[in-house]
Amino acid sequence: MQKINVDDISLKILGLLQENARMSYTEIGQKIGMASTSVKERIEKMEDAGIIKQYTIKLDDEKLGYPIDAIITLSCSGAYTPKEQVIVDMLSEYPQVLEVLRISGKNDFLVKVCVQSMEEYKEINDKLGKFGQIETSFIVTSFINNLNIDLPKR
């Protein structure tokens, strides 16, 4: 993985891609005053350097039949280190698990799930509970769901 300098032009390209990952090289070039071949080259360099990890879409989970979103926290009583990979591997088996974070504070893990039913939630909850103390908060309303990084304006 190569290291590259992210300059003002690269930041503008990244900002445009965050707004619309399907924007063509030509469209980006027109917006920033650059040839589409140069835009393509810069994007490929940022992909190779790991700055751009993936392109994705945002789905409406409720409209697709996944009405239950929850945040599960897990406390392993400070003994999480040897269990960490086992926990991550177990959670990786569930496509309903959207995010797994190792966190600081009284809890060791934060797990975000999106499920179709309480039965699906219960299965994940029961498996996770074998590793320590869990607490779940069900998401009632999501006010801000921003996936974009506030890139510096130079």
N, C-alpha and C positions, 0 to 999 in steps of 0.2 A: 504494500500500500504506500503510495507516494505521498509526500507532504507538499501542499501547495499554499501559496499566499492568497488569502481571500481578500481581494481588493474591492473598491467601490462598485465596479462593474459586476463582479461576481455576486456581491450582496444584492444588487438590483435584480439580477437573474434569479437568485434564490427567493427573493420577495415575490416576484411574479409567479414562480412555480408554486409557492405556498398558496397563492390565491387561486391558481388553476394549474394543476399538474399536467393537464392535457394541452396546455398552450404550446403551439408549434414553435420551432426554432425561428421561423420567419416572423411570427407575431411578436416574439420576444425581441428579436432584432429590430423590428420597427419601433417598438416602444422605447428601446434604449439607444437607438442609433448605431446599430452594429450589424454586420453581415451575418446571415443565418449560419453560414459555415463556421464562423468564429464563435457564435453562440453554442453551436453543437460541440465544438472542440472544448470550450470551457466547461460545459455540462458534463461531458465525458470525463474530463480531468477531475471534476468534483465527485463524480461517481466512483472513479478509481481510487480517490483519496479517502473514500468513506464518508465524505461530508453529506452527500445525498445517499441515504440508506435505502429508500424505497419510494415508490409512487403509490398512492392509495386513494380510496374514495371513502366518504362518510355515509353510512347507511342509517336508515330510520329503523332501529331495532323493534320498536313497538309495532310498526306497520308490517314488519316481517314475521310477527308472531313471537317476539321475545319481550314480553311486557315487564319482566322482573330484572332490575339491575340492583346489585348489592356490592357493598364493600365489606370484606371480611378481614379482620386483623387477627394475627396469630402471635401469641407470646409463647416462646419455648423455654422460658425461665433462664435465659442467658446461655442455654446449651444448644443453640441452633447451629453452630458451625459444622459439627459432624453430620447433622441432619439436612443441611442446606440443599445439597444436590439431590438427595432423596425426595425432599419436598418439591423442589422445582421439577424433577422428573415426573412425579406423580401428577402435579398440576398440569404439566404439558400434555397429558393424555386427554384432557378435557378441552374441547374446542370452545366451550362456554366461558373459559377463563380468558379474559381480555388482557389482563395485566398482572404481573407479579413483581412486587418491589420489596427489596430488603430495606428496612427503615430503622431509624434511630428512635430512642424513647422507650416507653414501657413495652411496646410491641416490637416484634422482629420482622414480621412480614405484613404487607398490605396486598390483598388480592381483590381484583375487580372482576365480577362475573356478570354475565347476561344470560338469563335462562328463560325457557318457555314455561316452566312450571315449578312449583315448590318441591316436587319430587326430584327434579334435576338439581335444584339448590341443595336439598337435603343430602343427596349422594356426595356432593363435593364437600359439604359441611362435615358430614360424618367422617369422611376420609381424612380431612384436614385436622379434625379434632383429636385424632390419634397422636398428633405431634405436639400438642400443648393446648393452652387456653385460647379459645376463639371468641370473638365478639363480632356480630354482624349488624350493619346498618343498611337498611333498604333505601334506595334512592327514590325519593318522592317526586322531586322536580330537579331538572338540570338547568341552571340559569346560564352558566357559561361553560362552553365545551370547546375550548380553543386548542387546536393542535399546532398552531403556528408559533414560531419563536419571534420575539420582537427584535428584529435585526437592526443593528445600528445604522443610523442615517448619517452619512458623511458628506 
